[in-house]
Amino acid sequence: MLGEPEYNMNALFAQLGLDNSDEAIDKFIADNQLAKGEELKKAHIWTDSQRKFLEEEWNKDAAWVEVIDDLNVRLHPEA
């Protein structure tokens, strides 16, 4: 029997096709800080498929919402 999927930052980065090691996540966030008014889902840092995933999961209020929100906060340190 399969267990419940994990919804955390490492799993989100894997879902987005990005390196999901803690070090890679920290580097990605440090290297891709967004301007105060820049929306996460519209940011230049995503491919079209990544952007679509983020938007769809956010709009569905899916299990990923809390993790996506955490990523948004971490990418907007000045907000």
N, C-alpha and C positions, 0 to 999 in steps of 0.2 A: 504494500500500500504506500502510495506517495504521501509525503507530508505536505503541510501547507507551505506554499511558496513564501520566501522571505521578501519583505519589502523594506530594503534599507539602501543606503547610498551605494554600496558595492554592487548590489543587485541591479540598481537603476543604471549604473554605468555599464554593466555587462549587457543589459537590455538595449542600451543605446549603441552598443558595439564599440565601447571605449575600454581602455585598460582600466580594470576595476580594483587594482591594488590601492591600499590606503595612500601610498606615496604618490601614485599617479593621479589620484583624485585630488589630493592637496595641491599638486603642481597645476593641474587643470584649472582649479579654482583660482589659484594665485595668478595664473597667466591670462585669465579671461574675465577679469572684473568688469562688470557692466556699469554704465552710467546710471545715475539715479532714476531717470524716467524710462530707461530701456526695459521693455518687457522680455522676460525670460524666453518665452516661446517665439519671439520675433528676433532674437539676438543673432548676430552674424556667425556665431560660433557653431551653429548646428547645420547639419545637412538637411535636405528636405524631409527625408524619412524620420530623422530624429525630431525635427520640429513638429511633424505630423503626430508622432507618438506622444510627445509632451502635451500638445494641444488636446488631442483626443482623450488622453487619460485625465487631464485637468477638467475638461468639460463633462466627462462622465462622473466626476467626483469619485473616481476609482480608488482602489487600494493604494495607488502610487501617489495620491495627492499630498500626503504629509511629507513624503520624501522629496517630491518635486518642490514643494514649498520650502523645505529646508535648503535645497540647492539654490533656490531663488534668493533666499536670505544670505547665504554664504557668498553668492556672486554679487551682491549689492551691499558691501560693508558700510557704505555711506548713508544708506537709507534709514 
